[in-house]
Amino acid sequence: MIPVFVGYDPREAAVFHVLVESLMDTASVPLSIIPLHTPMLDDFDGQQDGTNAFIYSRFLVPDLMNHKGWAIFIDSDMMFRDDIKKLWDLRDDSKAVMVVQHDYETKARTKFLGTPIESKNETYPRKNWSSVVLWNCGHPLNRIITRKFCSEAGGRVLHRFSWLDDNQIGEIPKEWNHLVGEYSINPNAKNVHYTLGSPGFKRYSDSEHSDLWHDYLLRSIEMIGRDPQEMVRRCKHGF
C-alpha cells in the first residue's frame, strides 16, 4: 500500500475530490490517501502564510510516518493521468527526497484570477519543488523534521529543502509535475498540476486537460447526489 499525503484546503475542496478520483481511476495498487487538513494536525498551524492551508504541513510527512519508510506528498490541485505506482517505483534509497527540479520564471504574476483567493505569484528559487515529493521518511537527514522545526524554519528553508545538500535531493521526470500554464502543452503529462488555478474556476475552465478534470468532477458530484450537469455548467461559468 502506498501512503499518499494530499494537501487539503477547504476553499478548494472540489479539487481534492477530483484528484482522489483520478488517483483511484489510474492506480494499480491500493493507496492510503491522507488529507493534510489543519484541524486534524493537533496544534500545528498550517496557515502561517502563503496561499494554501498546507503551505508548511506538507513537511510534516516524515514526522507523521514516524520517520519510517517512504511516502508521497502531492498538492491537491493536481490530476493524475497515469498510475502513481510508476512514480512510487522511482524511489532511490540514497536520496532523502525526490522531486521534479523545476527551473523556471512564472508567466503569470497573479494566480487564481477572478477568485476570492486571487494572489501574487512570485518567482523564487526551487519554486514548486515541494508540490510533489517522494519522501524517504527514514533517511537520517530527515530526522530533523519535527513539528517544531516546521513551525520555526520558515518558507525559504523548507521549500528549498535547505537542510539537505544538493546530492541528497533526487530528481523526478517533469511529466510527474506538469505545470499547466507555465510549460508548453504536454499530451503525455502523467500528473497535471493546475498551479495557477484549477478548471473549477471560470478563468481556467478551458485549461489543458480540463475535459478530463470536469469528467472527474462530474463523477464526484454524482456520488453525493447533486445535479452533475448543472454543477459542471456552473463550474465552467464561474461559481
C-alpha positions as CSV (number, residue, x, y, z in Angstrom):
1,M,0.0,0.0,0.0
2,I,1.3,3.4,-1.0
3,P,0.8,6.2,1.6
4,V,-0.2,9.4,-0.3
5,F,-0.4,12.6,1.7
6,V,-2.5,15.3,0.0
7,G,-2.6,18.9,0.9
8,Y,-6.2,19.9,1.7
9,D,-7.6,23.4,1.6
10,P,-11.4,23.7,2.4
11,R,-11.6,26.7,0.0
12,E,-10.8,24.3,-2.8
13,A,-12.5,21.1,-1.7
14,A,-13.6,20.2,-5.2
15,V,-10.0,19.9,-6.5
16,F,-9.2,17.5,-3.7
17,H,-12.0,15.2,-4.7
18,V,-11.1,15.4,-8.4
19,L,-7.5,14.4,-7.5
20,V,-8.7,11.5,-5.5
21,E,-11.0,10.3,-8.3
22,S,-8.1,10.5,-10.7
23,L,-5.8,8.5,-8.4
24,M,-8.4,5.8,-7.9
25,D,-9.1,5.6,-11.6
26,T,-5.4,5.2,-12.6
27,A,-3.8,3.3,-9.7
28,S,-2.9,-0.4,-10.0
29,V,-2.2,-0.9,-6.3
30,P,-4.0,0.0,-3.0
31,L,-3.4,3.6,-1.8
32,S,-3.7,5.1,1.6
33,I,-4.9,8.7,0.9
34,I,-4.3,11.0,3.8
35,P,-5.5,14.6,3.7
36,L,-3.4,17.2,5.4
37,H,-6.3,19.2,6.9
38,T,-5.2,21.7,9.5
39,P,-7.8,20.7,12.2
40,M,-6.6,17.1,12.0
41,L,-3.0,18.2,12.9
42,D,-3.5,19.0,16.6
43,D,-1.6,22.1,17.5
44,F,0.2,22.7,14.2
45,D,-0.8,25.9,12.4
46,G,-0.8,25.2,8.7
47,Q,-1.8,28.7,7.6
48,Q,1.0,30.8,8.9
49,D,1.4,32.4,5.5
50,G,1.1,31.5,1.9
51,T,-1.9,30.9,-0.4
52,N,-2.9,27.5,0.7
53,A,-3.7,25.8,4.0
54,F,-0.9,23.2,3.7
55,I,2.0,25.6,2.9
56,Y,4.0,24.1,5.7
57,S,2.2,21.0,6.8
58,R,3.5,19.1,3.7
59,F,6.8,19.0,5.5
60,L,5.3,17.1,8.4
61,V,5.1,13.9,6.4
62,P,8.3,12.2,7.8
63,D,7.1,13.0,11.3
64,L,3.7,11.7,10.6
65,M,5.3,8.5,9.3
66,N,7.3,8.2,12.5
67,H,10.4,8.6,10.4
68,K,10.0,5.2,8.8
69,G,9.6,4.1,5.2
70,W,8.6,6.1,2.2
71,A,5.6,8.3,1.4
72,I,4.4,10.6,-1.3
73,F,3.2,14.2,-0.9
74,I,1.1,15.9,-3.6
75,D,-0.7,19.2,-3.8
76,S,-4.4,18.9,-4.1
77,D,-4.7,21.0,-7.4
78,M,-3.5,18.1,-9.5
79,M,-4.9,15.3,-11.6
80,F,-3.2,12.0,-12.3
81,R,-3.3,10.6,-15.8
82,D,-1.1,7.7,-15.1
83,D,-0.5,5.1,-12.4
84,I,1.0,6.6,-9.3
85,K,2.8,3.3,-8.7
86,K,5.1,4.3,-11.6
87,L,6.1,7.4,-9.6
88,W,6.5,5.2,-6.4
89,D,8.8,2.9,-8.3
90,L,11.3,5.8,-8.8
91,R,12.3,5.7,-5.2
92,D,16.1,5.8,-4.6
93,D,17.2,4.9,-1.0
94,S,20.3,7.0,-1.4
95,K,18.2,10.2,-1.6
96,A,16.4,12.0,1.3
97,V,13.7,13.4,-1.0
98,M,12.9,13.1,-4.7
99,V,11.2,16.0,-6.6
100,V,10.7,17.5,-10.0
101,Q,13.5,20.0,-10.1
102,H,11.7,22.9,-11.8
103,D,13.8,25.8,-13.1
104,Y,11.5,28.5,-14.5
105,E,10.2,32.0,-14.1
106,T,6.5,32.2,-13.9
107,K,4.5,33.5,-16.8
108,A,1.7,34.8,-14.6
109,R,2.4,37.3,-11.8
110,T,-1.1,36.7,-10.4
111,K,-2.8,33.3,-9.8
112,F,-6.4,32.3,-9.1
113,L,-7.5,35.3,-11.2
114,G,-11.1,36.4,-10.6
115,T,-11.5,34.4,-7.4
116,P,-11.7,35.2,-3.7
117,I,-8.2,33.7,-3.3
118,E,-6.5,35.7,-6.1
119,S,-2.9,36.4,-5.0
120,K,0.5,37.3,-6.2
121,N,2.6,34.6,-7.9
122,E,6.3,35.3,-7.3
123,T,9.3,33.6,-8.9
124,Y,11.8,32.2,-6.4
125,P,14.4,29.5,-6.3
126,R,13.2,25.9,-6.4
127,K,9.6,27.1,-7.0
128,N,7.2,24.2,-7.0
129,W,9.8,21.6,-6.0
130,S,7.8,20.8,-2.9
131,S,4.5,20.3,-4.7
132,V,5.3,16.7,-5.4
133,V,7.7,14.9,-3.0
134,L,8.8,11.4,-2.7
135,W,9.8,11.4,1.0
136,N,12.4,9.0,2.3
137,C,11.0,9.3,5.8
138,G,13.5,7.0,7.3
139,H,16.6,8.9,5.9
140,P,18.8,10.1,8.8
141,L,18.9,13.6,7.5
142,N,15.1,13.9,7.7
143,R,15.1,13.1,11.4
144,I,15.5,16.9,11.9
145,I,11.9,17.3,10.6
146,T,9.6,17.7,13.6
147,R,6.6,19.9,14.2
148,K,8.8,22.4,16.0
149,F,11.2,22.5,13.1
150,C,8.4,23.0,10.5
151,S,6.9,25.8,12.6
152,E,10.1,27.7,13.0
153,A,12.3,27.1,9.9
154,G,10.3,29.3,7.6
155,G,9.5,29.0,3.9
156,R,12.9,29.6,2.5
157,V,14.4,26.7,4.4
158,L,11.5,24.3,3.9
159,H,10.5,24.9,0.3
160,R,14.2,24.9,-0.8
161,F,15.0,21.7,1.2
162,S,17.9,23.7,2.7
163,W,18.7,21.1,5.4
164,L,19.9,18.9,2.6
165,D,22.9,19.0,0.2
166,D,22.0,19.1,-3.5
167,N,23.2,15.5,-4.0
168,Q,20.7,14.3,-1.4
169,I,17.8,15.6,-3.5
170,G,16.8,13.1,-6.2
171,E,15.2,14.1,-9.5
172,I,11.8,13.0,-10.9
173,P,10.9,13.5,-14.6
174,K,8.9,16.6,-15.3
175,E,5.8,14.8,-16.5
176,W,5.1,13.8,-12.9
177,N,4.5,17.5,-12.1
178,H,3.5,19.2,-15.3
179,L,2.8,22.9,-14.6
180,V,-0.3,24.0,-16.6
181,G,0.0,27.5,-18.0
182,E,3.8,27.6,-17.2
183,Y,5.0,24.8,-19.5
184,S,4.1,24.0,-23.1
185,I,1.2,21.7,-23.5
186,N,2.2,18.1,-22.9
187,P,-0.2,15.4,-24.1
188,N,2.0,12.8,-22.2
189,A,1.8,14.5,-18.8
190,K,1.4,11.9,-16.1
191,N,0.4,14.3,-13.4
192,V,-1.2,17.6,-14.3
193,H,-0.7,20.5,-11.9
194,Y,-3.1,23.4,-12.1
195,T,-0.7,25.7,-10.2
196,L,-2.2,28.9,-11.5
197,G,-5.8,27.9,-10.9
198,S,-7.9,24.7,-11.5
199,P,-10.6,24.2,-14.2
200,G,-13.1,24.7,-11.4
201,F,-12.5,28.5,-11.7
202,K,-14.0,30.4,-14.6
203,R,-10.7,31.9,-15.8
204,Y,-9.1,28.4,-16.1
205,S,-12.1,26.3,-17.1
206,D,-10.6,25.5,-20.5
207,S,-7.1,24.8,-19.3
208,E,-5.0,21.9,-20.6
209,H,-6.7,18.5,-20.0
210,S,-9.7,20.3,-18.5
211,D,-12.3,18.0,-20.2
212,L,-10.9,15.1,-18.1
213,W,-10.8,17.2,-15.0
214,H,-14.5,18.0,-15.4
215,D,-15.3,14.4,-16.1
216,Y,-13.8,13.5,-12.7
217,L,-15.7,16.4,-11.1
218,L,-18.9,15.0,-12.6
219,R,-18.1,11.6,-11.1
220,S,-17.6,13.1,-7.7
221,I,-20.8,15.1,-7.8
222,E,-22.8,12.1,-8.9
223,M,-21.5,10.3,-5.8
224,I,-23.1,12.9,-3.5
225,G,-26.4,13.1,-5.3
226,R,-26.1,16.6,-6.7
227,D,-27.3,17.6,-10.2
228,P,-24.0,16.9,-12.0
229,Q,-24.7,18.7,-15.3
230,E,-25.7,21.9,-13.5
231,M,-22.7,21.8,-11.3
232,V,-20.3,21.4,-14.2
233,R,-22.1,24.2,-16.1
234,R,-21.7,26.5,-13.1
235,C,-18.1,25.4,-12.7
236,K,-17.3,26.4,-16.3
237,H,-19.0,29.8,-16.0
238,G,-17.8,30.6,-12.5
239,F,-19.3,29.9,-9.1
